[in-house]
Amino acid sequence: MGKVVFCIGSIALVLLSIACGAVDELKESSWEKERCDTTQRLESFSVLDLVLPFSQADTLKEALISVPQIYVTTIKNGQIQPWKALTAPSFQGQPYELKLPQASFRVDTLSTLDLTYLWSLADRYDYPYLRYESILKSVRDSFLVKRDAMMQTYLRQFPHYKLRVQSDLRGSGKQKRHLTMGKSVSPLSQHQFGLASDIAILSRGRQLQNITHYKTFLGQIGRQYSLTWGGNFLGFVDPNHIQFFANSAELLANIPALRFEYEAYGRYFKNRVQAMTAAGKAAKVEDTKALLAALHQLHKGQACVCDTLAERPTSLFIRNLALEATKAGYQSGRDILIIGNLDQHTTSLIHPTGVQKTFRLGVWQ
């Protein structure tokens, strides 16, 4: 449970190189050759390892009637490790660790990031930004300062125009609709993390459509503030879009905790690269390749779920642990259990709706 999820110092340097296009060998081969090796075992599980397999269980979240408590433990050499638990004031509230009724159940505390990952099984935030506000707020503040300064600079040079921020924070549901409607080619956008805006240039109340205006505004003036213009995107030109990081690889290099959000779409990104390459449009997915290389560097040596035969029946032993958890305050009709079994190299979820899931874990190679 205490395993360090990210070795930021060394990994960040590699990721920054990938994001800037400096490590060509990694871009070409690392993620393409990666595999989930089920013959390998980890000595310990991180919270991220335990939660990731269930990260897209949105239908289970929607089925929750009341705010749950989430209990988590691991099993090693047949021994149940001390339970840890958390909850929040509401589905939209910030999670906090619970003081369990018996001192023997608590050894060390969950980190803020651990609480965030675990609470993702129940949270109902309007924007992903709110899930990570504690680590994103200062970055978002920097973005907004630069964005507003850029807008002021433009208006000083072109006082006969007006500007309007059309889109800033964006929810996951709206991003999915953009993807379905062809307004985006990615299920994730920096909008969702509060690090992008769409800005319209207005003349006599009407929005200007000519891309030349936006090239001057967001492309040239935006570059003075180290912002990235959507008009220069490789795979999808977005003329009135501006964002803080050059691409998703650079985002992960600077904020590796967001790996949690991107891992769920790994297969989507790989399929897109393969499809575009087969269509002779490989140049349009260079940023996606860089993202996959960044993800590879972050999760290499970490737990993974194989694409096939990963789900296992939840054993009687795991189900009986629910009875053990009641000593710590667990209520089966309200709460969620997460159990990592290092002996079997599995992670299990027992949900108040009655759903029970167990996945065999491998190790990314």
Phi, psi and omega in degrees: 000338185264008184298136178286127185283321185229131169263084195298320186304303184283320182294319184300322179297317178295316182295322178296322178296319178296313182300326181271000177080021186270341183251080186297323183296319179294318182299326186275332192228333190300303184289333180291330183264354185293154178209158177264109187265109182277359175274349181265153180228148175262152177282335179207158177253141168270164175301321179302317178303318186285329187267327186309316181301340182251012190291341181256017182279057183296326181295328177291321178299316182295337182277350179292129182271319181232161180297122184272169161257145181245126181248139184221141175206170172230158177241129179219128182054039177078359182259132177277122178285159182305138178291148169232152185213156179210165172202190178210161180297333180201175178297332180264358184279171179274132183288153176216154182280143180269147171271112185283155188296334179245128184300331182294343181277350186234123180248301177230175186260159174278141177286166177302320180291321176300316178300319180298312181296315181295318183290345176298342177287348182228340189295155178224055179287145176293325183230138175306331177308320183293332177295326185244023187305325183297331179255346182261340188303314182293326178291316178298319178301318178297318178299313182296323177298314180293317180299313182293324177294320177299316180296318179295320178298316180297316183292330175293323180279330183228070187293345181278356176255161172237159181237147177220126175284113183274326184212134178232261173293141181224136178281162181296323179297316179293323178296321177297321178294320177300318180296315180296323182275359180080014178273357177207159176245010181226142176287352179232142179223154176295344172304320185293339180254012177074024187239023178209155177216149169253127186234130180260143172262127185245139174229117182055039175084356182248143181284132175284138183253340183296125184296338180300322179298319183283333175296319177293314184289296187273327181285304185277307180290320178301323179296329177298337180254017178060034175259154183256128183270135178293342178292345178260005180299144182285315188263341185205107182285127183228084194301325184258023182256139175224143181217163187284313181260151184299320180199182183292329178297317178292324176301312181291329177298325182267331182226072185297342178300336181284358173310322180308320182286326186275331184302323183298339183251015181304315180295322178300313182296319179295318179296323180294317178299315181297317181294316181291323178295316179297332180272005180077023182239037183301328182297337182279353182240026178297320178295324178292322176297319179296321177298314180296324177293322178294316177299320179300316180295326181286322186257359177301129182083001179258170181291150179215162174249125181289156183291331184236146175058028183278325183283137183235154172298141177284121187290159176299324179300315179293318181297324180290341178295339177299325177293320177297322183291336179299334177294338179265358178113359181298136175239119189296331182276357183234324196257167181245136174249136172236123185230119175261124181251100181292332180294322178259354183054055180228162169233138184233147175236130172241118190252149180296343177284352183101351179289135176229127181226141176225132178239135171284136182252142171248198178229131179296129177240000000 
